[in-house]
């Protein structure tokens, strides 16, 4: 916690005082429905194009049976108020999908949830916790500027990675590219 932004440390501690409970799902089928309800609310609130529920369901069900995926739920007063999907394999945990409600705007459940995922990653011996992308530095009007503040507040190092690229292996690639 010492490398976190002070505000993040305070919010994590406040979540504990407010009795926010963070658990790893033991019933994926049931708990995914809770996630999707929050995911739809989050999509509407932030106006982003979501992954289809069918895709997320297939991803979570496949990788959780292999022990490579965790669905987290944060509860406040018995109600799920935040949820996230994390993948973990090869010493790395990646934050793939997140959702929350604004029903309790003063309850920092998402901070507690990510902190629990980080602690679980450390227990597994993972050496990388990947928050999966942030906005460019200094881009205050970028749609993900708030996401950058949230993710970087947990500390760590910024790791610049090469963007995905297509490498043509046959001439048919150019037909596909033209179509796209």
N, C-alpha and C positions, 0 to 999 in steps of 0.2 A: 504493500500500500504506500510505502514511502515515495515511490516514483509517480504516484498519481497526483493530479491536480487536487489542491486542498478541497475544493468544492465537491469533487467526486468522493473523496474520503468522508466528508461530512454527510453527503447524501446516502452513502452506503450505511453509515452508522445510524442515521435517522430512520432508514428503512427498517433496521433491526429494532430500534425503539418503538416504531409503529407496528411491530410484529408482522412485517411482510415475510411470508414463508415462501421459499424457493425450493422446488422439488424437481427431480428428474422423473419424467413420466414413466409409470409402470404399466399403463394401459394406453398404448399409442392410438388405437382405433377411437376410443372415447375422447382422449385429450386433443387429438388433431381437430376435432370439431370445435373445441374451445379456441384453438389456435386460429382456425379459419374465420371464426366470428370476429376475433380481434384483428386479424389480417385484413378483412374487408373494411372494418372501421378505419384502420390505419391507411389503407389505400385511398379511401374517400377523403380523409383528413389531409393527406399529403399529395394527393392527385398524381400518383405514379401508376405505371402500367405493371400490374402484378404478374407473377408467375401463376399459371393455372393451378387451381387446387389439386387437380388430378396429377400434375407433375410433382408437386410438393409431396402429396400422399405417396406416390410411387417411390420417390426418393427416400423419404423417411422410413417407409415400411421395409424397403430393400436393405438399406444400410443399418437400420436398428437391429435387424435380425443377425447381422454380422458383428454387432457391438461397435459400429463405427459412426453412430449417430445418436444424439441425445436431444429429446424434446423437453425443454424446461418450461415450467409454469410458475409464475409468481402470483401468490394469493394474498389478498388483503380482505380481512373480515369474511373469509371463506369464499370470496369471489376471485376468479382468475382475472387479473388486471394487466398482465404482460406475459408474453410467451416468446420463445425463440427456438430455432433449430440450429444445432451445432454439429458439424462433422468432425470426426477425429480419426486419423490414420497416419502411420509413419512418423509419429512424434510431433504432429501438428494438429491443432484444433482450429477450425474455421467457422466463423459466425456466418451462417447462410441466410437465414430469414428471421425477421423479428416483427413483433406486433404488440400493440398496447391500446388501452382505452384512455380517454381523457375524463372519465367519470370521476376520478380522484386525482386532480391535477397536482396536488401537493404531496402525493405519495410517490417516492422515488423507486418504484418497483423495478424499472428497467435497469437501474444502477445495481441493485442487489442481485438481479438475475445474471447480469454479465459478470459480476464479481464471483458468483457461485460457479459459473462456467469456467472462469479463469482458475479458481481454486481446484476444481475437478481436473482441469488440464494439467496443473502442476502435480496433483496426486498421481496421475497416469504417467508422469515423467515427460510430458510433451515439452519440447523446447521452443515451439512457436505457437503463438495465439494470433491468428489472422483475422482481423476485423473486416477484411474484404472491401477495401476502397474508401477513399475520402475525396473531398473536393480539393482543388488546387489551393495552395497556401495564399492567403490574402484575398481570396475571391468571396467577399462578404455577401454578394447578391446571388451566389451560386445556389441552386436548389438544395444542395447537400451541405451547405455551410454549417447548419446545426448538427448534422450527422458527424461532420469533421470534429466539432467541439466535443460531442459525446464520446466518440471513439478515441480521440487522442488524449482525452482527459484521464484515461486509465494508465497512461505512461507508456513505456516501451520505446521502440525505435521505429522510425518510418523506413520501410523497405520498399524501394522503387523496383518494380518488376516490369519486364517487357510486356507490352500489350499483346493480345492474341493476334496471330497473323495467319493468313492462308498461304500455304506453299503448294503451288500447282504441281501435281505429279502426272497429270495427263492433260491433253488439249481440251478434253471435255470440261475441265474446270472453267475455262473461259466462257462456255455456254451457260453454265450455272451462275457464274459471276454476272453475266449480262442480264440474266433473268432476275437475279436478286436486285 
